[in-house]
Amino acid sequence: MSDDRDEIAAEFHRAVNMTVRELEHWLTTEESKSAGQKADGASESTGHESGRRIVALLHRGKSDWGDDDYAHMRKVIGYVHRHLAQRPSGDVRETRWRYSLMNWGHDPLK
């Protein structure tokens, strides 16, 4: 991936295929809160925390994004690509795999 901000933003928007409303609603569900790994002592999974950050990014405009925001976008892009490559066989509608991806803003069923 390039260091070009326009390219990072475009790839981020391709990886995050949920609308801000969809993601905000998803993050309130028990499925969302139960998916993903938590760091020792953390009350929230890494993916759920990322989802909240994605919502904040989507609410702000590109003109307000800084270096840290672009670094997080790169992290989101990498996560989504890696996990899509690990798609389990069969129906994935109610799987932790899908729920984890959705915490990162990507619904593989879209």
C-alpha positions as CSV (number, residue, x, y, z in Angstrom):
1,M,0.0,0.0,0.0
2,S,1.2,3.5,-0.9
3,D,1.8,6.2,1.6
4,D,-0.4,8.5,-0.6
5,R,-3.2,9.7,1.5
6,D,-5.7,9.8,-1.3
7,E,-5.0,6.2,-2.1
8,I,-5.2,5.2,1.6
9,A,-8.5,7.0,1.9
10,A,-9.9,5.3,-1.2
11,E,-8.8,1.8,-0.1
12,F,-10.2,2.5,3.4
13,H,-13.6,3.4,1.9
14,R,-13.5,0.2,-0.2
15,A,-12.7,-1.9,2.9
16,V,-15.3,-0.2,5.1
17,N,-18.5,-1.2,3.2
18,M,-20.9,-0.4,6.1
19,T,-22.5,3.0,6.3
20,V,-21.8,5.0,9.4
21,R,-25.4,4.4,10.6
22,E,-25.1,0.6,10.0
23,L,-21.8,0.5,11.9
24,E,-23.1,2.7,14.8
25,H,-26.1,0.4,15.2
26,W,-24.0,-2.8,14.9
27,L,-21.6,-1.6,17.6
28,T,-24.6,-1.5,20.1
29,T,-25.4,-5.2,19.7
30,E,-24.3,-8.0,22.0
31,E,-22.9,-9.9,19.0
32,S,-20.6,-7.0,18.3
33,K,-19.5,-6.6,21.9
34,S,-18.8,-10.4,22.2
35,A,-16.7,-10.7,19.0
36,G,-13.0,-10.3,18.9
37,Q,-10.0,-10.5,21.2
38,K,-9.5,-8.3,24.3
39,A,-6.1,-7.3,25.6
40,D,-5.4,-8.3,29.1
41,G,-7.6,-6.3,31.4
42,A,-9.4,-4.6,28.6
43,S,-13.2,-4.3,28.8
44,E,-13.6,-3.9,25.0
45,S,-12.2,-5.9,22.1
46,T,-9.7,-4.4,19.7
47,G,-12.2,-4.6,16.8
48,H,-15.0,-3.0,18.8
49,E,-12.7,-0.1,19.7
50,S,-11.6,0.1,16.1
51,G,-15.3,0.3,15.0
52,R,-15.8,3.3,17.3
53,R,-12.8,4.9,15.8
54,I,-14.0,4.2,12.3
55,V,-17.4,5.9,13.1
56,A,-15.5,8.9,14.4
57,L,-13.4,9.0,11.2
58,L,-16.5,8.8,9.0
59,H,-18.3,11.6,10.9
60,R,-15.3,13.9,10.5
61,G,-14.2,15.0,7.1
62,K,-11.0,14.1,5.2
63,S,-9.7,17.6,5.9
64,D,-9.7,16.8,9.6
65,W,-7.8,13.5,9.3
66,G,-4.2,13.4,10.7
67,D,-1.3,11.1,10.5
68,D,-2.7,8.9,13.3
69,D,-6.0,8.6,11.4
70,Y,-4.3,7.5,8.2
71,A,-2.3,4.9,10.2
72,H,-5.5,3.5,11.6
73,M,-7.0,3.4,8.1
74,R,-4.0,1.3,7.0
75,K,-4.6,-1.0,10.0
76,V,-8.3,-1.4,9.0
77,I,-7.4,-2.1,5.4
78,G,-4.9,-4.8,6.5
79,Y,-7.3,-6.4,8.9
80,V,-10.1,-6.6,6.4
81,H,-7.9,-8.1,3.7
82,R,-6.3,-10.7,6.0
83,H,-9.6,-11.8,7.5
84,L,-11.4,-12.0,4.1
85,A,-8.7,-14.4,3.0
86,Q,-9.6,-16.7,6.0
87,R,-13.3,-17.0,5.2
88,P,-14.7,-20.2,6.7
89,S,-16.7,-22.6,4.5
90,G,-20.5,-22.7,4.7
91,D,-23.0,-20.1,5.9
92,V,-21.2,-17.3,7.6
93,R,-24.2,-15.2,8.6
94,E,-24.0,-15.8,12.3
95,T,-20.3,-16.5,12.8
96,R,-17.7,-14.8,15.0
97,W,-15.7,-14.4,11.8
98,R,-18.4,-12.1,10.2
99,Y,-19.0,-10.3,13.5
100,S,-15.3,-9.5,13.9
101,L,-15.1,-8.1,10.4
102,M,-18.3,-6.1,11.0
103,N,-16.6,-4.5,14.0
104,W,-14.0,-3.3,11.6
105,G,-16.7,-1.8,9.3
106,H,-16.8,-4.6,6.7
107,D,-19.9,-6.8,6.2
108,P,-18.8,-9.7,4.0
109,L,-22.4,-10.4,3.1
110,K,-22.7,-7.0,1.3
